[in-house]
Structure formats: C-alpha cells, structure tokens
Amino acid sequence: MKANESIPNFDIKVREYTNYALKSIKNVCKNFGPRPVGSDAEKDAQEYMLKDLEKFCDEARREEYKCSDKAFMSWVPIGAALLILNTVFFTLGWHIAALVLSAITLFLVLAEFIFYKPILDVFFPQKTSGNVYGVRKATGETKKRIILSGHTDSAFEWTYTYKGGRTVVALIIVTAVIAILLGIGANIFGMVRADGVIGSIVWSAQGGIALKILAVIMYITVPVLVMAFKFSNYKLPVMGANDDLSGCFISCAAAKFLSDNDIRFENTEVAVLCAGGEEAGLRGSKAFAKANKKMLCEDGVETVFVSFDTIRELEFAKIYEKDMTGMVKNDRRVAELLQKAAANVGMEVPIGTIELGSTDAAAMSQAGVPASAFTAMDPTPARYYHTRLDDANNLSPQAIDTGVKIALEAIFLYDEKGI
C-alpha cells in the first residue's frame, strides 16, 4: 500500500503536517535562534524536538557527545596562512620548507573537507552537543528499521556566499587549488633548479626567469588567499531554517502522521534522528553511529537511513548515491527507494553525486548502514546557503509538503518491499 492510500483525503490531510513542520521551524527560529553546534540554542532546540518526539514515538532520548564548533572549517584560514607563508619561503629560496607548507595545506584540505576526518579538533575547545532519537515500534517482531533524519545545528555565515555568491566562492576555491598545486610544483622545480635545500632569493641574479614567473603568479594569488581569512564569519551563526530545520521537521512530521492516524507496521520500526553537528563535519551522525553500532549493524534488524537536507527548491531535487564530494558511496537501493517514493508523489528525481560537501547519510554509509540523502537546493549554491538569508521567511511550503509526502511514501514502500 502506498502512503497516499493509507487514509482518505491524503493530500488534504498532509497539509496539517506541512503546517506543523512550518510552524515548528518558525518557533525554533523565533525562540532559540541560530544554533552553532554545542551552543545553548542548539540544546534548547533539541529539547524542543525531543518533547515533540515523545508525543509521537514510543521511546525518545537525547544522547550527548563532544566536538568542536569551529575546527572543521578552520582549515580555510589555516590553509590560506600556510600558502601565503609558502610564497614568502619560495621567494627566499627555502624550497623544502615551502614545499612542506604546501603539503600540509593539501593534507588539511583532503582530511577535513574531502574525507571529513577530525584532524584539527584537538587544537580547539570541545563543546557538548547531542542527538535526538525517537522510535515508533513495530506491532510484532521487528525485522526492518527505517531512520529519517535532519540536522539540528546551523552554520556560521559564509561571508562570500552572502556578499558575492557563486562567482566569489568559486574564485576563492579555484585560487586555493591553484596555490596548492603551484606551491608543490614550483618548490620541487626550485629544489631541482637550485640543486640544494636552500636556493638563492628568487629576485637575485641567480634566481632565473622561470622562478621569477612562478613567484609573480604566487603573488597574484595572495590577495584572494587573504580574503579566505574571512570565509566563515564566526561572529554570525545563521538561522538555518532550510538547512536543516526543514529536514528535522519533515522527519518529525512523518512520525506525527503515523501517530495521529494510529498507523503501525507489523515488522517495521520507524525512527527519527535529529542529529547535531552536521555543519561541524558530520560529528553528530558519526557519534550516533559509534554509540549505536550494535543497534544499527549487529542486532539482526535490517536498517536503512534517509537524510533530508535543505528542502527548499524542488526544481533542484536530487538523491545522492555518492556523497562526501563523491568520496563515499551511498546505497543504490536506498537511493532507488527514495526515487520510487518521489515518483509516487509525481516527481522525477535524478540519482547523482553531491558536488561539494556532504550529508549525514555519508557518515551512516561509512558506518556500514545502507543510506542515501534527499536534497532540494540550488547547488551553485543558493545565496541563502549558509547565510543570514536562510530564515523562516525564506521557506517553501510546497517543498516542505512534498518532502513530508516523500518521507511517508518511503516509509510505506520500505515496509512493503524493503530494499
């Protein structure tokens, strides 16, 4: 049975749950405000969600964990500083030292942003965040489990997404890539050219025309690298109404629908995870997977995970088979489950790869849980993405309504057919 066949006047009835989600998002924004990971506002918002899930679920709890709120994105200013220092060292002919700086920068980018490894966390103060988890049990033996998820924290504003949009963000990213590759290549060339650890100052007569040209190119990148120091504005956390209160309350709305209409499945457990710390590098979902490894992977219950992240622009809807900038493979079966659920709502949604960044589905995939993610946001990115424009006045009721329907269709499809 499809979700839209479960009760009379399904489309009209679902509007109640869309309105619940919209009202809840507005309440969180108004009463708690921006929610950096580990902040009092994030905790208060999670307690708000917990109280709701206690009404809709048989069990609900909040699990705490530790992480840093600023470590994840700190690779941007740290990397910029190392690359600028690399330019100084290159000019002085200290090629091995400069090469080391470029290599460290590349390592930080790969570790923190591409593979989401918490390399820098040890250098930053730890804060206490949490994950909220609610469960609606099966009426009989539990053989399957589906977890719907959104993330509770909001990001610090990305200065250039707000002030310049795609063009400026792309300029900084491209320049950083050029600077890293140039730093590695130019210093290797300089070591060979100088035939030693320490060569001559580039602008001396011994420097050679090739080294001088490379130095000029490096100097050109410096002003853009200086801009990178202000990439994240740590004084301005954003509201995160779409990213990702939309995912949290679409998931909660699905649980409320099942509860209000007294719908339970004989062998399928339905759960909601409102995870903290996604903007801090998937720290919440990683902590949840680690703390609940037995339940997720070892209790004999087939478990799938569905992340809803930034449900705002349906024309850009996409289901992620490859996550974490394409470095993590999500489960094709779960992606197809979401695609069929969308089809039941009348949408043709492509399965593809996230361009940059990641969702909580990647953390679950890494933990061995079949997972996929559904998003609906302009990937260029949208100007509201990680900016002050992502507030309760910038929601799409139609997108939220569609998200609730897709979540419900996914639950019913999974109960009937599994993966």
Stockholm file with secondary structure:
# STOCKHOLM 1.0

chainA/1-419         MKANESIPNFDIKVREYTNYALKSIKNVCKNFGPRPVGSDAEKDAQEYMLKDLEKFCDEARREEYKCSDKAFMSWVPIGAALLILNTVFFTLGWHIAALVLSAITLFLVLAEFIFYKPILDVFFPQKTSGNVYGVRKATGETKKRIILSGHTDSAFEWTYTYKGGRTVVALIIVTAVIAILLGIGANIFGMVRADGVIGSIVWSAQGGIALKILAVIMYITVPVLVMAFKFSNYKLPVMGANDDLSGCFISCAAAKFLSDNDIRFENTEVAVLCAGGEEAGLRGSKAFAKANKKMLCEDGVETVFVSFDTIRELEFAKIYEKDMTGMVKNDRRVAELLQKAAANVGMEVPIGTIELGSTDAAAMSQAGVPASAFTAMDPTPARYYHTRLDDANNLSPQAIDTGVKIALEAIFLYDEKGI
#=GR chainA/1-419 SS CCGGGSSTTHHHHHHHHHHHHHHHHHHHHHHTCCCCTTSHHHHHHHHHHHHHHHHHSSEEEEEEEEECSSTGGGHHHHHHHHHHHHHHHHHHTBHHHHHHHHHHHHHHIIIIIISCCCSSGGGSCCEEEEEEEEEECCSSCCCEEEEEEEECCCCEEEHHHHHTTHHHHHHHHHHHHHHHHHHHHHHHHHHHHHTSSBCCCTTSTTSCHHHHHHHHHHHHHHHHHHHGGGSEEEEEECCCIIIIIHHHHHHHHHHHHHHHTTCCCSSEEEEEEEESCSTTTSHHHHHHHHHTHIIIIISSCEEEEEEEEEECCGGGEEEEEEETTTTEECCHHHHHHHHHHHHHTTCCCCEEECSSSCCHHHHHHHTTCCEEEEEESCTTTCTTTTSTTCSGGGCCHHHHHHHHHHHHHHHHHHHHHCC
#=GC SS_cons         CCGGGSSTTHHHHHHHHHHHHHHHHHHHHHHTCCCCTTSHHHHHHHHHHHHHHHHHSSEEEEEEEEECSSTGGGHHHHHHHHHHHHHHHHHHTBHHHHHHHHHHHHHHIIIIIISCCCSSGGGSCCEEEEEEEEEECCSSCCCEEEEEEEECCCCEEEHHHHHTTHHHHHHHHHHHHHHHHHHHHHHHHHHHHHTSSBCCCTTSTTSCHHHHHHHHHHHHHHHHHHHGGGSEEEEEECCCIIIIIHHHHHHHHHHHHHHHTTCCCSSEEEEEEEESCSTTTSHHHHHHHHHTHIIIIISSCEEEEEEEEEECCGGGEEEEEEETTTTEECCHHHHHHHHHHHHHTTCCCCEEECSSSCCHHHHHHHTTCCEEEEEESCTTTCTTTTSTTCSGGGCCHHHHHHHHHHHHHHHHHHHHHCC
//
